[in-house]
Amino acid sequence: METLRATPVDAPAWHFGAKPRVAGWWRRRQAHEVTIHLHDAQSAVGKVLAIDAALAADGVAEVRSVFFPRQVRLGRIPALEHAMALVVGETGERFVFAGDGLSPDAEVEATVAGPAEALYLLIWGRISVDDPRLQVSGDGAAARAVLAAGLVP
């Protein structure tokens, strides 16, 4: 934490995301890494605290812009056969998961809408589309296929 705080966000730093290669990228990545693992630890003892909506929405954006395209690029998963959108209830932000991750405006077969926290937990496989906080419209099987594809490592 000291190093993250002490390093200027615009300082050069390697990371596995898109350019620019600056240290601020790691602040975002570590915030999400810790948040998901904290949720897991809290779940294990039955004392889950809420995840901040802005952080959760950013976590969905990170999976869409960093992890999903990287999974395809590295050959870990094939390009998606189905297309799904996630819509964040608090902001209306829409994130499309389609093909190889390079077509954010693709036509979708299914849309999953809900609170940012629920979408964040969904995309990281901590809850399913059957969670009562989520609303699925369109082809539910397409949404399940996209979510089962391995969007995150």
Phi and psi in radians as a Rosetta constraint file:
Dihedral C 1 N 2 CA 2 C 2 CIRCULARHARMONIC -1.056 0.35
Dihedral N 2 CA 2 C 2 N 3 CIRCULARHARMONIC -0.759 0.35
Dihedral C 2 N 3 CA 3 C 3 CIRCULARHARMONIC -1.137 0.35
Dihedral N 3 CA 3 C 3 N 4 CIRCULARHARMONIC -0.758 0.35
Dihedral C 3 N 4 CA 4 C 4 CIRCULARHARMONIC -1.070 0.35
Dihedral N 4 CA 4 C 4 N 5 CIRCULARHARMONIC -0.748 0.35
Dihedral C 4 N 5 CA 5 C 5 CIRCULARHARMONIC -1.195 0.35
Dihedral N 5 CA 5 C 5 N 6 CIRCULARHARMONIC -0.668 0.35
Dihedral C 5 N 6 CA 6 C 6 CIRCULARHARMONIC -1.392 0.35
Dihedral N 6 CA 6 C 6 N 7 CIRCULARHARMONIC -0.385 0.35
Dihedral C 6 N 7 CA 7 C 7 CIRCULARHARMONIC -1.501 0.35
Dihedral N 7 CA 7 C 7 N 8 CIRCULARHARMONIC 2.184 0.35
Dihedral C 7 N 8 CA 8 C 8 CIRCULARHARMONIC -1.017 0.35
Dihedral N 8 CA 8 C 8 N 9 CIRCULARHARMONIC 2.457 0.35
Dihedral C 8 N 9 CA 9 C 9 CIRCULARHARMONIC -1.052 0.35
Dihedral N 9 CA 9 C 9 N 10 CIRCULARHARMONIC -0.469 0.35
Dihedral C 9 N 10 CA 10 C 10 CIRCULARHARMONIC -1.673 0.35
Dihedral N 10 CA 10 C 10 N 11 CIRCULARHARMONIC 0.140 0.35
Dihedral C 10 N 11 CA 11 C 11 CIRCULARHARMONIC -1.191 0.35
Dihedral N 11 CA 11 C 11 N 12 CIRCULARHARMONIC 2.463 0.35
Dihedral C 11 N 12 CA 12 C 12 CIRCULARHARMONIC -1.044 0.35
Dihedral N 12 CA 12 C 12 N 13 CIRCULARHARMONIC 2.392 0.35
Dihedral C 12 N 13 CA 13 C 13 CIRCULARHARMONIC -2.782 0.35
Dihedral N 13 CA 13 C 13 N 14 CIRCULARHARMONIC 2.415 0.35
Dihedral C 13 N 14 CA 14 C 14 CIRCULARHARMONIC -1.245 0.35
Dihedral N 14 CA 14 C 14 N 15 CIRCULARHARMONIC 2.536 0.35
Dihedral C 14 N 15 CA 15 C 15 CIRCULARHARMONIC -2.800 0.35
Dihedral N 15 CA 15 C 15 N 16 CIRCULARHARMONIC 2.956 0.35
Dihedral C 15 N 16 CA 16 C 16 CIRCULARHARMONIC -1.628 0.35
Dihedral N 16 CA 16 C 16 N 17 CIRCULARHARMONIC 0.184 0.35
Dihedral C 16 N 17 CA 17 C 17 CIRCULARHARMONIC -1.667 0.35
Dihedral N 17 CA 17 C 17 N 18 CIRCULARHARMONIC -2.975 0.35
Dihedral C 17 N 18 CA 18 C 18 CIRCULARHARMONIC -1.289 0.35
Dihedral N 18 CA 18 C 18 N 19 CIRCULARHARMONIC 2.838 0.35
Dihedral C 18 N 19 CA 19 C 19 CIRCULARHARMONIC -1.201 0.35
Dihedral N 19 CA 19 C 19 N 20 CIRCULARHARMONIC 2.692 0.35
Dihedral C 19 N 20 CA 20 C 20 CIRCULARHARMONIC -1.405 0.35
Dihedral N 20 CA 20 C 20 N 21 CIRCULARHARMONIC 2.624 0.35
Dihedral C 20 N 21 CA 21 C 21 CIRCULARHARMONIC -1.597 0.35
Dihedral N 21 CA 21 C 21 N 22 CIRCULARHARMONIC 1.490 0.35
Dihedral C 21 N 22 CA 22 C 22 CIRCULARHARMONIC -2.223 0.35
Dihedral N 22 CA 22 C 22 N 23 CIRCULARHARMONIC 2.771 0.35
Dihedral C 22 N 23 CA 23 C 23 CIRCULARHARMONIC -1.096 0.35
Dihedral N 23 CA 23 C 23 N 24 CIRCULARHARMONIC -0.515 0.35
Dihedral C 23 N 24 CA 24 C 24 CIRCULARHARMONIC -1.002 0.35
Dihedral N 24 CA 24 C 24 N 25 CIRCULARHARMONIC -0.483 0.35
Dihedral C 24 N 25 CA 25 C 25 CIRCULARHARMONIC -0.986 0.35
Dihedral N 25 CA 25 C 25 N 26 CIRCULARHARMONIC -0.700 0.35
Dihedral C 25 N 26 CA 26 C 26 CIRCULARHARMONIC -1.218 0.35
Dihedral N 26 CA 26 C 26 N 27 CIRCULARHARMONIC -0.505 0.35
Dihedral C 26 N 27 CA 27 C 27 CIRCULARHARMONIC -1.084 0.35
Dihedral N 27 CA 27 C 27 N 28 CIRCULARHARMONIC -0.798 0.35
Dihedral C 27 N 28 CA 28 C 28 CIRCULARHARMONIC -1.101 0.35
Dihedral N 28 CA 28 C 28 N 29 CIRCULARHARMONIC -0.878 0.35
Dihedral C 28 N 29 CA 29 C 29 CIRCULARHARMONIC -1.019 0.35
Dihedral N 29 CA 29 C 29 N 30 CIRCULARHARMONIC -0.794 0.35
Dihedral C 29 N 30 CA 30 C 30 CIRCULARHARMONIC -1.218 0.35
Dihedral N 30 CA 30 C 30 N 31 CIRCULARHARMONIC -0.580 0.35
Dihedral C 30 N 31 CA 31 C 31 CIRCULARHARMONIC -1.037 0.35
Dihedral N 31 CA 31 C 31 N 32 CIRCULARHARMONIC -0.745 0.35
Dihedral C 31 N 32 CA 32 C 32 CIRCULARHARMONIC -1.310 0.35
Dihedral N 32 CA 32 C 32 N 33 CIRCULARHARMONIC -0.670 0.35
Dihedral C 32 N 33 CA 33 C 33 CIRCULARHARMONIC -1.015 0.35
Dihedral N 33 CA 33 C 33 N 34 CIRCULARHARMONIC -0.872 0.35
Dihedral C 33 N 34 CA 34 C 34 CIRCULARHARMONIC -1.165 0.35
Dihedral N 34 CA 34 C 34 N 35 CIRCULARHARMONIC -0.699 0.35
Dihedral C 34 N 35 CA 35 C 35 CIRCULARHARMONIC -1.092 0.35
Dihedral N 35 CA 35 C 35 N 36 CIRCULARHARMONIC -0.805 0.35
Dihedral C 35 N 36 CA 36 C 36 CIRCULARHARMONIC -1.150 0.35
Dihedral N 36 CA 36 C 36 N 37 CIRCULARHARMONIC -0.763 0.35
Dihedral C 36 N 37 CA 37 C 37 CIRCULARHARMONIC -1.218 0.35
Dihedral N 37 CA 37 C 37 N 38 CIRCULARHARMONIC -0.574 0.35
Dihedral C 37 N 38 CA 38 C 38 CIRCULARHARMONIC -1.125 0.35
Dihedral N 38 CA 38 C 38 N 39 CIRCULARHARMONIC -0.749 0.35
Dihedral C 38 N 39 CA 39 C 39 CIRCULARHARMONIC -1.022 0.35
Dihedral N 39 CA 39 C 39 N 40 CIRCULARHARMONIC -0.767 0.35
Dihedral C 39 N 40 CA 40 C 40 CIRCULARHARMONIC -1.065 0.35
Dihedral N 40 CA 40 C 40 N 41 CIRCULARHARMONIC -0.781 0.35
Dihedral C 40 N 41 CA 41 C 41 CIRCULARHARMONIC -1.126 0.35
Dihedral N 41 CA 41 C 41 N 42 CIRCULARHARMONIC -0.739 0.35
Dihedral C 41 N 42 CA 42 C 42 CIRCULARHARMONIC -1.125 0.35
Dihedral N 42 CA 42 C 42 N 43 CIRCULARHARMONIC -0.698 0.35
Dihedral C 42 N 43 CA 43 C 43 CIRCULARHARMONIC -1.076 0.35
Dihedral N 43 CA 43 C 43 N 44 CIRCULARHARMONIC -0.650 0.35
Dihedral C 43 N 44 CA 44 C 44 CIRCULARHARMONIC -1.112 0.35
Dihedral N 44 CA 44 C 44 N 45 CIRCULARHARMONIC -0.496 0.35
Dihedral C 44 N 45 CA 45 C 45 CIRCULARHARMONIC -1.891 0.35
Dihedral N 45 CA 45 C 45 N 46 CIRCULARHARMONIC 0.096 0.35
Dihedral C 45 N 46 CA 46 C 46 CIRCULARHARMONIC 1.264 0.35
Dihedral N 46 CA 46 C 46 N 47 CIRCULARHARMONIC 0.482 0.35
Dihedral C 46 N 47 CA 47 C 47 CIRCULARHARMONIC -2.307 0.35
Dihedral N 47 CA 47 C 47 N 48 CIRCULARHARMONIC 1.173 0.35
Dihedral C 47 N 48 CA 48 C 48 CIRCULARHARMONIC -1.442 0.35
Dihedral N 48 CA 48 C 48 N 49 CIRCULARHARMONIC 2.215 0.35
Dihedral C 48 N 49 CA 49 C 49 CIRCULARHARMONIC -1.698 0.35
Dihedral N 49 CA 49 C 49 N 50 CIRCULARHARMONIC 2.701 0.35
Dihedral C 49 N 50 CA 50 C 50 CIRCULARHARMONIC -1.138 0.35
Dihedral N 50 CA 50 C 50 N 51 CIRCULARHARMONIC 2.596 0.35
Dihedral C 50 N 51 CA 51 C 51 CIRCULARHARMONIC -1.750 0.35
Dihedral N 51 CA 51 C 51 N 52 CIRCULARHARMONIC 2.296 0.35
Dihedral C 51 N 52 CA 52 C 52 CIRCULARHARMONIC -0.919 0.35
Dihedral N 52 CA 52 C 52 N 53 CIRCULARHARMONIC 2.319 0.35
Dihedral C 52 N 53 CA 53 C 53 CIRCULARHARMONIC -1.074 0.35
Dihedral N 53 CA 53 C 53 N 54 CIRCULARHARMONIC -0.717 0.35
Dihedral C 53 N 54 CA 54 C 54 CIRCULARHARMONIC -1.149 0.35
Dihedral N 54 CA 54 C 54 N 55 CIRCULARHARMONIC -0.717 0.35
Dihedral C 54 N 55 CA 55 C 55 CIRCULARHARMONIC -1.122 0.35
Dihedral N 55 CA 55 C 55 N 56 CIRCULARHARMONIC -0.775 0.35
Dihedral C 55 N 56 CA 56 C 56 CIRCULARHARMONIC -1.089 0.35
Dihedral N 56 CA 56 C 56 N 57 CIRCULARHARMONIC -0.767 0.35
Dihedral C 56 N 57 CA 57 C 57 CIRCULARHARMONIC -1.088 0.35
Dihedral N 57 CA 57 C 57 N 58 CIRCULARHARMONIC -0.696 0.35
Dihedral C 57 N 58 CA 58 C 58 CIRCULARHARMONIC -1.133 0.35
Dihedral N 58 CA 58 C 58 N 59 CIRCULARHARMONIC -0.587 0.35
Dihedral C 58 N 59 CA 59 C 59 CIRCULARHARMONIC -1.126 0.35
Dihedral N 59 CA 59 C 59 N 60 CIRCULARHARMONIC -0.679 0.35
Dihedral C 59 N 60 CA 60 C 60 CIRCULARHARMONIC -1.126 0.35
Dihedral N 60 CA 60 C 60 N 61 CIRCULARHARMONIC -0.754 0.35
Dihedral C 60 N 61 CA 61 C 61 CIRCULARHARMONIC -1.078 0.35
Dihedral N 61 CA 61 C 61 N 62 CIRCULARHARMONIC -0.676 0.35
Dihedral C 61 N 62 CA 62 C 62 CIRCULARHARMONIC -1.118 0.35
Dihedral N 62 CA 62 C 62 N 63 CIRCULARHARMONIC -0.771 0.35
Dihedral C 62 N 63 CA 63 C 63 CIRCULARHARMONIC -1.072 0.35
Dihedral N 63 CA 63 C 63 N 64 CIRCULARHARMONIC -0.758 0.35
Dihedral C 63 N 64 CA 64 C 64 CIRCULARHARMONIC -1.123 0.35
Dihedral N 64 CA 64 C 64 N 65 CIRCULARHARMONIC -0.746 0.35
Dihedral C 64 N 65 CA 65 C 65 CIRCULARHARMONIC -1.624 0.35
Dihedral N 65 CA 65 C 65 N 66 CIRCULARHARMONIC -0.390 0.35
Dihedral C 65 N 66 CA 66 C 66 CIRCULARHARMONIC -1.956 0.35
Dihedral N 66 CA 66 C 66 N 67 CIRCULARHARMONIC -1.090 0.35
Dihedral C 66 N 67 CA 67 C 67 CIRCULARHARMONIC -1.268 0.35
Dihedral N 67 CA 67 C 67 N 68 CIRCULARHARMONIC -0.851 0.35
Dihedral C 67 N 68 CA 68 C 68 CIRCULARHARMONIC -1.022 0.35
Dihedral N 68 CA 68 C 68 N 69 CIRCULARHARMONIC -0.931 0.35
Dihedral C 68 N 69 CA 69 C 69 CIRCULARHARMONIC -1.086 0.35
Dihedral N 69 CA 69 C 69 N 70 CIRCULARHARMONIC -0.573 0.35
Dihedral C 69 N 70 CA 70 C 70 CIRCULARHARMONIC -1.179 0.35
Dihedral N 70 CA 70 C 70 N 71 CIRCULARHARMONIC -0.695 0.35
Dihedral C 70 N 71 CA 71 C 71 CIRCULARHARMONIC -1.028 0.35
Dihedral N 71 CA 71 C 71 N 72 CIRCULARHARMONIC -0.725 0.35
Dihedral C 71 N 72 CA 72 C 72 CIRCULARHARMONIC -1.230 0.35
Dihedral N 72 CA 72 C 72 N 73 CIRCULARHARMONIC -0.843 0.35
Dihedral C 72 N 73 CA 73 C 73 CIRCULARHARMONIC -1.008 0.35
Dihedral N 73 CA 73 C 73 N 74 CIRCULARHARMONIC -0.665 0.35
Dihedral C 73 N 74 CA 74 C 74 CIRCULARHARMONIC -1.447 0.35
Dihedral N 74 CA 74 C 74 N 75 CIRCULARHARMONIC -0.018 0.35
Dihedral C 74 N 75 CA 75 C 75 CIRCULARHARMONIC 1.336 0.35
Dihedral N 75 CA 75 C 75 N 76 CIRCULARHARMONIC 0.287 0.35
Dihedral C 75 N 76 CA 76 C 76 CIRCULARHARMONIC -1.310 0.35
Dihedral N 76 CA 76 C 76 N 77 CIRCULARHARMONIC -0.538 0.35
Dihedral C 76 N 77 CA 77 C 77 CIRCULARHARMONIC -2.414 0.35
Dihedral N 77 CA 77 C 77 N 78 CIRCULARHARMONIC 2.665 0.35
Dihedral C 77 N 78 CA 78 C 78 CIRCULARHARMONIC -1.346 0.35
Dihedral N 78 CA 78 C 78 N 79 CIRCULARHARMONIC 2.899 0.35
Dihedral C 78 N 79 CA 79 C 79 CIRCULARHARMONIC -0.966 0.35
Dihedral N 79 CA 79 C 79 N 80 CIRCULARHARMONIC 2.521 0.35
Dihedral C 79 N 80 CA 80 C 80 CIRCULARHARMONIC -1.189 0.35
Dihedral N 80 CA 80 C 80 N 81 CIRCULARHARMONIC 2.410 0.35
Dihedral C 80 N 81 CA 81 C 81 CIRCULARHARMONIC -1.481 0.35
Dihedral N 81 CA 81 C 81 N 82 CIRCULARHARMONIC -0.373 0.35
Dihedral C 81 N 82 CA 82 C 82 CIRCULARHARMONIC -2.090 0.35
Dihedral N 82 CA 82 C 82 N 83 CIRCULARHARMONIC 2.856 0.35
Dihedral C 82 N 83 CA 83 C 83 CIRCULARHARMONIC -2.217 0.35
Dihedral N 83 CA 83 C 83 N 84 CIRCULARHARMONIC 2.404 0.35
Dihedral C 83 N 84 CA 84 C 84 CIRCULARHARMONIC -2.404 0.35
Dihedral N 84 CA 84 C 84 N 85 CIRCULARHARMONIC 2.554 0.35
Dihedral C 84 N 85 CA 85 C 85 CIRCULARHARMONIC -2.005 0.35
Dihedral N 85 CA 85 C 85 N 86 CIRCULARHARMONIC 2.510 0.35
Dihedral C 85 N 86 CA 86 C 86 CIRCULARHARMONIC -1.925 0.35
Dihedral N 86 CA 86 C 86 N 87 CIRCULARHARMONIC 2.304 0.35
Dihedral C 86 N 87 CA 87 C 87 CIRCULARHARMONIC -2.108 0.35
Dihedral N 87 CA 87 C 87 N 88 CIRCULARHARMONIC 2.102 0.35
Dihedral C 87 N 88 CA 88 C 88 CIRCULARHARMONIC -1.397 0.35
Dihedral N 88 CA 88 C 88 N 89 CIRCULARHARMONIC 2.077 0.35
Dihedral C 88 N 89 CA 89 C 89 CIRCULARHARMONIC -1.035 0.35
Dihedral N 89 CA 89 C 89 N 90 CIRCULARHARMONIC -0.702 0.35
Dihedral C 89 N 90 CA 90 C 90 CIRCULARHARMONIC -1.222 0.35
Dihedral N 90 CA 90 C 90 N 91 CIRCULARHARMONIC -0.500 0.35
Dihedral C 90 N 91 CA 91 C 91 CIRCULARHARMONIC -2.140 0.35
Dihedral N 91 CA 91 C 91 N 92 CIRCULARHARMONIC -0.317 0.35
Dihedral C 91 N 92 CA 92 C 92 CIRCULARHARMONIC 1.401 0.35
Dihedral N 92 CA 92 C 92 N 93 CIRCULARHARMONIC 0.014 0.35
Dihedral C 92 N 93 CA 93 C 93 CIRCULARHARMONIC -1.010 0.35
Dihedral N 93 CA 93 C 93 N 94 CIRCULARHARMONIC 2.481 0.35
Dihedral C 93 N 94 CA 94 C 94 CIRCULARHARMONIC -2.172 0.35
Dihedral N 94 CA 94 C 94 N 95 CIRCULARHARMONIC 2.208 0.35
Dihedral C 94 N 95 CA 95 C 95 CIRCULARHARMONIC -2.101 0.35
Dihedral N 95 CA 95 C 95 N 96 CIRCULARHARMONIC 2.111 0.35
Dihedral C 95 N 96 CA 96 C 96 CIRCULARHARMONIC -1.750 0.35
Dihedral N 96 CA 96 C 96 N 97 CIRCULARHARMONIC 2.287 0.35
Dihedral C 96 N 97 CA 97 C 97 CIRCULARHARMONIC -1.981 0.35
Dihedral N 97 CA 97 C 97 N 98 CIRCULARHARMONIC 1.884 0.35
Dihedral C 97 N 98 CA 98 C 98 CIRCULARHARMONIC -2.668 0.35
Dihedral N 98 CA 98 C 98 N 99 CIRCULARHARMONIC 2.650 0.35
Dihedral C 98 N 99 CA 99 C 99 CIRCULARHARMONIC 0.893 0.35
Dihedral N 99 CA 99 C 99 N 100 CIRCULARHARMONIC -2.208 0.35
Dihedral C 99 N 100 CA 100 C 100 CIRCULARHARMONIC -1.704 0.35
Dihedral N 100 CA 100 C 100 N 101 CIRCULARHARMONIC 0.130 0.35
Dihedral C 100 N 101 CA 101 C 101 CIRCULARHARMONIC 1.581 0.35
Dihedral N 101 CA 101 C 101 N 102 CIRCULARHARMONIC 0.027 0.35
Dihedral C 101 N 102 CA 102 C 102 CIRCULARHARMONIC -1.814 0.35
Dihedral N 102 CA 102 C 102 N 103 CIRCULARHARMONIC 0.155 0.35
Dihedral C 102 N 103 CA 103 C 103 CIRCULARHARMONIC -2.175 0.35
Dihedral N 103 CA 103 C 103 N 104 CIRCULARHARMONIC 1.335 0.35
Dihedral C 103 N 104 CA 104 C 104 CIRCULARHARMONIC -1.187 0.35
Dihedral N 104 CA 104 C 104 N 105 CIRCULARHARMONIC -0.184 0.35
Dihedral C 104 N 105 CA 105 C 105 CIRCULARHARMONIC -1.873 0.35
Dihedral N 105 CA 105 C 105 N 106 CIRCULARHARMONIC 0.330 0.35
Dihedral C 105 N 106 CA 106 C 106 CIRCULARHARMONIC -1.117 0.35
Dihedral N 106 CA 106 C 106 N 107 CIRCULARHARMONIC 2.658 0.35
Dihedral C 106 N 107 CA 107 C 107 CIRCULARHARMONIC -1.261 0.35
Dihedral N 107 CA 107 C 107 N 108 CIRCULARHARMONIC 2.313 0.35
Dihedral C 107 N 108 CA 108 C 108 CIRCULARHARMONIC -1.775 0.35
Dihedral N 108 CA 108 C 108 N 109 CIRCULARHARMONIC 2.677 0.35
Dihedral C 108 N 109 CA 109 C 109 CIRCULARHARMONIC -1.689 0.35
Dihedral N 109 CA 109 C 109 N 110 CIRCULARHARMONIC -0.402 0.35
Dihedral C 109 N 110 CA 110 C 110 CIRCULARHARMONIC -2.540 0.35
Dihedral N 110 CA 110 C 110 N 111 CIRCULARHARMONIC 2.606 0.35
Dihedral C 110 N 111 CA 111 C 111 CIRCULARHARMONIC -2.244 0.35
Dihedral N 111 CA 111 C 111 N 112 CIRCULARHARMONIC 2.332 0.35
Dihedral C 111 N 112 CA 112 C 112 CIRCULARHARMONIC -2.032 0.35
Dihedral N 112 CA 112 C 112 N 113 CIRCULARHARMONIC 2.124 0.35
Dihedral C 112 N 113 CA 113 C 113 CIRCULARHARMONIC -2.078 0.35
Dihedral N 113 CA 113 C 113 N 114 CIRCULARHARMONIC 2.610 0.35
Dihedral C 113 N 114 CA 114 C 114 CIRCULARHARMONIC 2.939 0.35
Dihedral N 114 CA 114 C 114 N 115 CIRCULARHARMONIC -3.074 0.35
Dihedral C 114 N 115 CA 115 C 115 CIRCULARHARMONIC -1.103 0.35
Dihedral N 115 CA 115 C 115 N 116 CIRCULARHARMONIC 2.608 0.35
Dihedral C 115 N 116 CA 116 C 116 CIRCULARHARMONIC -0.934 0.35
Dihedral N 116 CA 116 C 116 N 117 CIRCULARHARMONIC -0.767 0.35
Dihedral C 116 N 117 CA 117 C 117 CIRCULARHARMONIC -1.025 0.35
Dihedral N 117 CA 117 C 117 N 118 CIRCULARHARMONIC -0.782 0.35
Dihedral C 117 N 118 CA 118 C 118 CIRCULARHARMONIC -1.144 0.35
Dihedral N 118 CA 118 C 118 N 119 CIRCULARHARMONIC -0.710 0.35
Dihedral C 118 N 119 CA 119 C 119 CIRCULARHARMONIC -1.146 0.35
Dihedral N 119 CA 119 C 119 N 120 CIRCULARHARMONIC -0.681 0.35
Dihedral C 119 N 120 CA 120 C 120 CIRCULARHARMONIC -1.055 0.35
Dihedral N 120 CA 120 C 120 N 121 CIRCULARHARMONIC -0.841 0.35
Dihedral C 120 N 121 CA 121 C 121 CIRCULARHARMONIC -1.177 0.35
Dihedral N 121 CA 121 C 121 N 122 CIRCULARHARMONIC -0.593 0.35
Dihedral C 121 N 122 CA 122 C 122 CIRCULARHARMONIC -1.099 0.35
Dihedral N 122 CA 122 C 122 N 123 CIRCULARHARMONIC -0.873 0.35
Dihedral C 122 N 123 CA 123 C 123 CIRCULARHARMONIC -1.161 0.35
Dihedral N 123 CA 123 C 123 N 124 CIRCULARHARMONIC -0.454 0.35
Dihedral C 123 N 124 CA 124 C 124 CIRCULARHARMONIC -1.649 0.35
Dihedral N 124 CA 124 C 124 N 125 CIRCULARHARMONIC 0.172 0.35
Dihedral C 124 N 125 CA 125 C 125 CIRCULARHARMONIC 1.290 0.35
Dihedral N 125 CA 125 C 125 N 126 CIRCULARHARMONIC 0.370 0.35
Dihedral C 125 N 126 CA 126 C 126 CIRCULARHARMONIC -1.572 0.35
Dihedral N 126 CA 126 C 126 N 127 CIRCULARHARMONIC -0.353 0.35
Dihedral C 126 N 127 CA 127 C 127 CIRCULARHARMONIC -2.415 0.35
Dihedral N 127 CA 127 C 127 N 128 CIRCULARHARMONIC 2.943 0.35
Dihedral C 127 N 128 CA 128 C 128 CIRCULARHARMONIC -1.881 0.35
Dihedral N 128 CA 128 C 128 N 129 CIRCULARHARMONIC 2.991 0.35
Dihedral C 128 N 129 CA 129 C 129 CIRCULARHARMONIC -1.163 0.35
Dihedral N 129 CA 129 C 129 N 130 CIRCULARHARMONIC -0.182 0.35
Dihedral C 129 N 130 CA 130 C 130 CIRCULARHARMONIC -1.431 0.35
Dihedral N 130 CA 130 C 130 N 131 CIRCULARHARMONIC -0.071 0.35
Dihedral C 130 N 131 CA 131 C 131 CIRCULARHARMONIC -1.020 0.35
Dihedral N 131 CA 131 C 131 N 132 CIRCULARHARMONIC 2.346 0.35
Dihedral C 131 N 132 CA 132 C 132 CIRCULARHARMONIC -1.123 0.35
Dihedral N 132 CA 132 C 132 N 133 CIRCULARHARMONIC -0.247 0.35
Dihedral C 132 N 133 CA 133 C 133 CIRCULARHARMONIC -1.352 0.35
Dihedral N 133 CA 133 C 133 N 134 CIRCULARHARMONIC -0.221 0.35
Dihedral C 133 N 134 CA 134 C 134 CIRCULARHARMONIC -1.846 0.35
Dihedral N 134 CA 134 C 134 N 135 CIRCULARHARMONIC 2.544 0.35
Dihedral C 134 N 135 CA 135 C 135 CIRCULARHARMONIC -2.088 0.35
Dihedral N 135 CA 135 C 135 N 136 CIRCULARHARMONIC 2.166 0.35
Dihedral C 135 N 136 CA 136 C 136 CIRCULARHARMONIC -1.851 0.35
Dihedral N 136 CA 136 C 136 N 137 CIRCULARHARMONIC 2.239 0.35
Dihedral C 136 N 137 CA 137 C 137 CIRCULARHARMONIC -2.141 0.35
Dihedral N 137 CA 137 C 137 N 138 CIRCULARHARMONIC 2.659 0.35
Dihedral C 137 N 138 CA 138 C 138 CIRCULARHARMONIC 1.503 0.35
Dihedral N 138 CA 138 C 138 N 139 CIRCULARHARMONIC -2.581 0.35
Dihedral C 138 N 139 CA 139 C 139 CIRCULARHARMONIC -1.477 0.35
Dihedral N 139 CA 139 C 139 N 140 CIRCULARHARMONIC 1.749 0.35
Dihedral C 139 N 140 CA 140 C 140 CIRCULARHARMONIC -1.035 0.35
Dihedral N 140 CA 140 C 140 N 141 CIRCULARHARMONIC -0.594 0.35
Dihedral C 140 N 141 CA 141 C 141 CIRCULARHARMONIC -1.141 0.35
Dihedral N 141 CA 141 C 141 N 142 CIRCULARHARMONIC -0.630 0.35
Dihedral C 141 N 142 CA 142 C 142 CIRCULARHARMONIC -1.138 0.35
Dihedral N 142 CA 142 C 142 N 143 CIRCULARHARMONIC -0.733 0.35
Dihedral C 142 N 143 CA 143 C 143 CIRCULARHARMONIC -1.078 0.35
Dihedral N 143 CA 143 C 143 N 144 CIRCULARHARMONIC -0.781 0.35
Dihedral C 143 N 144 CA 144 C 144 CIRCULARHARMONIC -1.089 0.35
Dihedral N 144 CA 144 C 144 N 145 CIRCULARHARMONIC -0.676 0.35
Dihedral C 144 N 145 CA 145 C 145 CIRCULARHARMONIC -1.126 0.35
Dihedral N 145 CA 145 C 145 N 146 CIRCULARHARMONIC -0.764 0.35
Dihedral C 145 N 146 CA 146 C 146 CIRCULARHARMONIC -1.094 0.35
Dihedral N 146 CA 146 C 146 N 147 CIRCULARHARMONIC -0.811 0.35
Dihedral C 146 N 147 CA 147 C 147 CIRCULARHARMONIC -1.156 0.35
Dihedral N 147 CA 147 C 147 N 148 CIRCULARHARMONIC -0.494 0.35
Dihedral C 147 N 148 CA 148 C 148 CIRCULARHARMONIC -1.474 0.35
Dihedral N 148 CA 148 C 148 N 149 CIRCULARHARMONIC -0.116 0.35
Dihedral C 148 N 149 CA 149 C 149 CIRCULARHARMONIC -1.226 0.35
Dihedral N 149 CA 149 C 149 N 150 CIRCULARHARMONIC -0.366 0.35
Dihedral C 149 N 150 CA 150 C 150 CIRCULARHARMONIC 1.697 0.35
Dihedral N 150 CA 150 C 150 N 151 CIRCULARHARMONIC 0.829 0.35
Dihedral C 150 N 151 CA 151 C 151 CIRCULARHARMONIC -1.122 0.35
Dihedral N 151 CA 151 C 151 N 152 CIRCULARHARMONIC -0.439 0.35
Dihedral C 151 N 152 CA 152 C 152 CIRCULARHARMONIC -2.117 0.35
Dihedral N 152 CA 152 C 152 N 153 CIRCULARHARMONIC 2.674 0.35
